[in-house]
Amino acid sequence: MIDDLDASPELLDLLRFSLVSVGLGVPPERALGDFRSGLEDLRQQGSLSLRDMARIRARLDNRAAAAEEHEDEDWVRGYTAGYTAAWAGAVLRVLEVRDIDVPKEIFRPLSLCPDPDVLTRCLDRSLTVDTSEELFTPDLRSGA
């Protein structure tokens, strides 16, 4: 499922919780939805990479039964590209609603950013910045 299960005890805990939930009578589709939500939480916490999350999602959606392994990897690449594009779009939408101008020098790198952790930080910061350039400047208050 992922490259090294021992490297992600949080994922194993999530899996155990989901299995126990089903065992206790939670409808499987509900437990699966909670599992997917938990995957996103682990990704945002840095316990699970976006690529590993996509691989797990591929298997949850029965994509592992694809005729060839490259089809699964194609889906993973598409999922990760769509995921990062959606996060970038969310950042841009928040800035638009807040009437903050986004020059092309910010729009292009933000739109093409492949790092979901950077995009998550940008989304968080988009709620409070005064200019779009501040998305990428260090926060002097937190030392980040």
Secondary structure, 3 states (H helix, E strand, C coil): CCCCHHHCHHHHHHHHHHHHHHHCCCCHHHHHHHHHHHHHHHHHHCCCCHHHHHHHHHHHCCHHHCCCHHHHHHHHHHHHHHHHHHHHHHHHHHHHHCCCCCCHHHHHHHHHCCCHHHHHHHHHHHCCCCCHHHHHCCCCCCCC
